[in-house]
Amino acid sequence: MPDRRIQFPFSAEVAYLDTAAEGLPPIAAQQAAAGYLKSKSHGSTGRPDFYAAEKRATEAAARLLGAPPGSVALLASATEALNLFANSLDWREGDEVIITDLEFPSNVFPWLRLRDRGVKLIVVPAQDGILSLSDLTSRFSPRTRVVSISLVSYVNGTRIPFLGELGAAAHRAGALLCVDATQGLGRVPFSLENIDFLASSSYKWLLGIHGAGITYLGPRLIDSFQPSSVGWYGASTIFTPHRFESIDLKPSAARLLSGMPNFAAQAALEQGICHLLSHGVASLYDDLRPLVRDLRNAVQRAGFHLLTPADEAYASGIVSFACNDPSAARQALEGAGVIVWAGDRRVRASVHVYNDEGDIKRLADALPRLNA
């Protein structure tokens, strides 16, 4: 696979199965980040380059999402975006937020801290690692304000295949749908239909680096959302006579921005997204599905308890299995040239654009020795 070796040289040295923790940026992304530093070395005369890279990265993110112009902004991280969303809503005592027990802390803590404002957090448990639409909608009440869920769970790789239906049900109940797409954007196809707010980190499946999370505002919010934090970068005009009396925010998702962004991360992100767009996310998902299936089978043959659902309707790029000593397992696998994530009583392997059959075989050969 020439493209893999040229753009992702580390993936030719090891079986890199840890994209769910850290993706590998292509060489083009590394060069783009270095290009930022070159422009920065020219001081203020380099600013046109910064702004052009930001524009290209934002447009690339919108293309990846299939989002209309103006609905996407690049914040620092998914965590920043989720906090901004949670803190910007007009909460009333007794309001409810619904999440699941498959959520990363970034989609738990912002809601949990609203308890001091009288907001109730409802955590819906997964059943055998999966969730049904009715598991969530059955918890709706007249006080439900937000349903916040991950497109793909970081825990076991469960993908939510009914986001559109969930969003429609939330809207009928007078609530908003918030999606953490960090573990799925760029890897699994999905639609923005009925999604009101979306956040994603960029340093995993999007092949970027730290510091440029993607944020999307849906049609219900794009013209009305008032962010709890504001700054000059999100304002339409700043040098006006009335700047000490009022704020003119940009009429788009750009109002979410406050100050100078991470231009280096945005430059790298553009290249990562362009690499994914050249493959096509739907095609990538289909092409890698056999590898994910082989990975699940290898885990089961080795005698480990699979945490990832067997039903391919819930499949993503992540496969997790239970492990009593994940630290020892990680070290043993790394010694065999296989890089995975391990912790919290489980081992997690993930498959992306730079993986092939040889990587799965290398893991499969090493797994039985973990039980020796």
C-alpha positions in Angstrom: 0.0 0.0 0.0 2.3 2.8 -1.2 0.0 5.6 0.1 0.1 4.2 3.6 3.9 3.9 3.7 4.4 7.4 2.2 1.8 9.3 4.2 1.8 7.3 7.4 5.4 5.8 7.8 4.9 4.8 11.4 2.0 2.4 10.4 4.6 0.5 8.3 6.8 -0.1 11.4 4.1 -1.4 13.8 0.5 -2.6 13.7 -1.0 0.7 14.9 -4.4 0.0 16.2 -4.9 2.9 18.6 -6.6 5.6 16.5 -9.4 5.9 19.1 -6.7 7.4 21.4 -4.4 9.2 18.9 -4.7 9.2 15.1 -1.7 9.3 12.8 -1.5 12.6 10.9 -0.4 12.2 7.3 2.9 13.7 6.2 0.9 16.4 4.4 -0.6 17.5 7.8 2.9 17.6 9.3 4.0 19.8 6.4 1.0 22.1 6.8 1.7 22.6 10.5 5.3 23.4 9.6 4.1 25.8 7.0 2.2 27.8 9.7 5.5 28.3 11.6 7.1 29.5 8.5 4.4 32.1 8.0 4.4 33.0 11.7 8.1 33.8 11.4 7.1 36.6 9.1 5.1 38.2 11.9 2.0 40.2 11.0 2.7 39.8 7.3 2.0 36.1 7.7 -1.6 36.6 8.9 -3.2 36.3 5.4 -1.8 32.8 5.3 -3.3 32.0 8.8 -6.7 33.2 7.8 -6.6 31.4 4.5 -5.7 28.1 6.2 -8.5 28.6 8.7 -11.0 29.2 5.9 -9.9 26.1 4.0 -10.0 23.9 7.1 -13.5 25.2 8.1 -14.8 24.5 4.5 -13.2 21.1 4.5 -14.9 20.2 7.8 -18.3 21.4 6.4 -17.8 19.2 3.3 -17.0 16.2 5.5 -20.1 16.8 7.5 -22.3 17.6 4.6 -23.1 20.9 6.4 -24.3 24.1 4.9 -21.9 27.2 4.7 -21.6 29.1 8.0 -22.8 26.2 10.2 -19.3 25.0 11.2 -16.6 26.6 13.4 -13.3 25.3 14.6 -12.9 25.5 18.4 -10.0 24.1 20.4 -11.6 20.7 21.3 -14.9 18.8 21.7 -14.7 19.4 25.4 -14.6 23.2 24.9 -17.6 23.0 22.5 -19.7 20.8 24.8 -19.0 23.1 27.7 -19.9 26.1 25.6 -23.2 24.5 24.6 -24.1 23.4 28.1 -23.3 26.7 29.6 -25.1 28.8 27.0 -28.6 27.4 27.3 -31.2 29.1 29.4 -31.8 26.5 32.1 -34.7 26.4 34.5 -34.8 24.4 37.7 -36.1 20.9 37.1 -34.9 20.7 33.5 -33.5 17.3 32.5 -30.5 16.2 30.3 -30.4 12.6 29.1 -27.1 10.9 28.4 -25.9 7.2 28.4 -23.4 5.2 30.5 -21.3 4.8 27.4 -20.2 8.5 27.4 -16.7 9.9 27.7 -16.3 12.3 30.7 -16.4 15.3 28.3 -20.1 14.5 27.6 -20.8 13.9 31.3 -19.0 16.6 33.4 -20.5 19.7 31.6 -24.0 18.4 32.4 -23.2 17.1 35.9 -22.0 20.5 37.0 -25.4 22.0 36.1 -26.9 20.3 39.1 -26.2 23.5 41.1 -28.7 25.2 38.7 -31.3 22.6 39.4 -30.8 20.6 36.3 -31.3 16.8 36.6 -29.0 14.4 34.8 -30.5 11.1 33.6 -28.1 8.4 32.7 -29.5 5.6 30.5 -27.7 2.3 30.9 -26.8 0.2 27.8 -28.0 -3.3 27.6 -25.3 -5.8 26.6 -23.3 -2.9 25.2 -26.1 -1.4 23.0 -28.9 1.1 23.2 -32.2 1.1 21.4 -34.2 4.2 20.4 -36.9 3.3 23.0 -34.3 3.0 25.7 -33.8 6.7 25.3 -37.2 8.0 24.3 -38.9 6.2 27.2 -37.0 8.5 29.5 -38.4 11.7 27.9 -40.5 13.9 30.0 -42.0 17.4 29.7 -38.8 18.7 31.4 -36.4 17.1 28.9 -34.3 19.9 27.4 -31.3 18.1 25.9 -30.4 14.6 24.8 -26.6 14.3 24.5 -25.0 11.2 23.0 -21.9 9.9 21.3 -22.1 8.9 17.7 -19.7 6.1 18.7 -18.9 5.1 22.2 -15.3 5.3 23.3 -15.9 2.4 25.7 -16.9 -0.4 23.3 -17.3 1.1 19.9 -21.1 1.0 19.8 -22.3 3.2 17.0 -25.8 4.8 17.3 -27.6 4.0 14.0 -30.7 6.0 14.8 -29.5 9.5 15.4 -32.1 11.0 13.0 -35.0 9.3 14.7 -33.7 10.2 18.1 -33.4 13.9 17.0 -36.9 13.9 15.6 -38.3 12.4 18.9 -36.3 14.9 20.9 -37.8 17.8 18.8 -41.3 16.5 19.3 -40.6 16.5 23.0 -39.3 20.1 22.8 -35.7 19.1 23.4 -32.4 19.4 21.5 -30.1 16.7 20.3 -26.4 17.1 21.0 -23.9 14.7 19.5 -20.3 14.0 20.4 -18.9 12.7 17.1 -15.3 12.4 18.3 -15.1 8.6 17.9 -16.9 8.5 14.6 -16.5 11.6 12.4 -14.2 10.7 9.5 -14.7 7.0 10.1 -18.4 6.1 9.9 -21.0 7.7 7.7 -24.0 9.5 9.2 -26.4 12.3 8.5 -26.8 15.6 10.3 -30.6 15.4 10.0 -32.2 16.5 13.3 -28.8 17.1 15.0 -28.8 20.5 16.7 -25.3 20.7 18.1 -22.3 18.5 17.2 -18.7 18.5 18.6 -15.7 16.5 17.6 -12.0 16.4 18.4 -9.7 16.3 15.5 -6.7 14.4 16.7 -8.2 10.9 16.3 -10.0 9.7 13.3 -9.7 13.1 11.5 -6.0 12.6 11.2 -5.3 16.1 12.7 -3.4 17.3 15.8 -4.5 18.7 19.1 -6.2 22.1 19.2 -8.8 22.3 16.4 -12.1 20.7 17.3 -15.1 20.8 14.9 -18.4 22.3 16.0 -21.7 22.4 14.1 -24.8 24.4 14.8 -28.0 23.0 13.3 -30.9 24.9 11.8 -32.7 25.4 15.1 -29.7 27.1 16.6 -27.8 28.8 13.8 -29.7 32.1 14.0 -30.4 32.2 17.7 -27.6 30.6 19.7 -26.0 33.0 22.1 -22.7 31.7 23.4 -21.9 32.1 27.1 -18.3 33.3 26.2 -17.6 35.9 23.6 -14.6 37.7 22.1 -13.5 39.9 19.3 -13.0 37.0 16.9 -16.7 36.1 17.0 -17.8 39.6 16.5 -18.9 41.1 13.1 -17.4 44.5 13.9 -15.1 45.6 16.8 -13.9 49.1 16.0 -17.3 50.8 16.2 -18.6 53.8 18.3 -21.0 51.5 20.1 -18.5 48.8 21.1 -18.8 49.8 24.8 -22.6 49.4 24.7 -23.4 46.3 22.6 -21.9 43.3 20.8 -22.5 42.5 17.2 -21.9 38.7 16.9 -21.2 37.1 13.6 -24.4 35.7 12.0 -23.0 32.1 11.8 -21.3 29.4 13.8 -18.2 31.8 13.8 -19.9 33.6 16.7 -18.7 30.6 18.8 -15.1 31.8 18.4 -13.6 34.1 21.0 -9.9 34.8 20.3 -7.1 33.8 17.9 -7.4 30.1 17.1 -4.8 27.4 16.8 -3.8 28.1 13.2 -1.2 25.3 13.1 -3.8 22.7 14.1 -6.3 24.0 11.6 -3.7 23.7 8.8 -3.0 20.1 9.8 -6.7 19.4 10.1 -7.4 20.5 6.6 -4.9 18.0 5.2 -6.2 15.2 7.4 -9.8 15.8 6.2 -8.7 16.1 2.6 -7.0 12.7 2.9 -10.3 11.2 4.2 -12.4 13.0 1.5 -10.1 11.5 -1.1 -11.2 8.0 0.1 -14.8 8.9 0.9 -16.0 8.0 4.5 -18.7 5.7 3.2 -16.2 3.8 1.1 -13.7 3.7 3.9 -16.3 2.3 6.2 -17.2 -0.5 3.7 -13.6 -1.2 2.9 -12.6 -1.6 6.5 -15.6 -3.5 7.7 -14.0 -6.9 7.0 -10.9 -5.9 9.1 -13.2 -5.0 12.0 -15.0 -8.3 11.6 -11.7 -10.2 11.5 -10.6 -8.3 14.6 -13.7 -9.3 16.5 -13.3 -12.9 15.5 -9.6 -12.9 16.5 -10.6 -11.7 20.0 -13.2 -14.3 20.4 -10.9 -17.1 19.2 -8.4 -16.1 21.8 -11.0 -16.6 24.5 -11.6 -13.0 25.6 -15.0 -11.6 26.4 -16.0 -9.2 23.6 -17.5 -5.9 24.8 -18.2 -4.7 21.3 -21.7 -5.7 20.1 -21.8 -8.5 17.6 -24.5 -6.9 15.5 -22.8 -5.0 12.6 -25.6 -2.4 12.7 -23.7 -1.0 15.7 -20.2 -1.5 14.2 -17.7 1.3 14.0 -13.9 1.3 13.9 -13.4 0.2 17.5 -13.3 -3.3 19.1 -13.0 -3.7 22.9 -12.6 -6.7 25.1 -12.5 -7.4 28.8 -9.1 -7.9 30.4 -8.1 -8.4 34.1 -4.7 -6.8 33.6 -4.9 -4.3 30.8 -1.5 -2.7 31.6 0.3 -6.1 31.2 -1.7 -6.8 28.0 -0.7 -3.5 26.5 2.9 -4.0 27.3 2.9 -7.5 25.9 1.2 -6.4 22.7 3.6 -3.5 22.3 6.4 -5.9 22.6 4.9 -7.8 19.7 4.8 -4.6 17.6 1.0 -4.0 18.2 -0.1 -0.6 19.6 -3.5 -0.6 21.4 -5.2 1.3 24.2 -5.6 -0.5 27.6 -7.2 0.6 30.8 -10.4 0.5 32.8 -10.5 -3.3 32.8 -10.5 -3.5 29.0 -8.3 -3.5 25.9 -9.4 -1.4 22.9 -8.2 -1.8 19.3 -9.2 0.5 16.5 -9.0 0.2 12.7 -8.5 3.2 10.3 -7.3 4.1 6.9 -3.7 3.1 7.4 -4.5 -0.4 8.6 -4.6 -3.7 6.6 -4.9 -7.4 7.0 -1.4 -7.7 8.2 -2.1 -5.6 11.2 -5.0 -7.8 12.2 -3.0 -10.9 11.8 -0.2 -9.5 13.9 -2.7 -8.8 16.7 -4.4 -12.2 16.3 -1.0 -14.0 16.6 -0.2 -12.1 19.8 -3.6 -12.4 21.6 -3.4 -16.1 22.6 -0.1 -15.4 24.4 -1.9 -13.0 26.7 -3.8 -15.9 28.2 -0.7 -18.1 28.5 
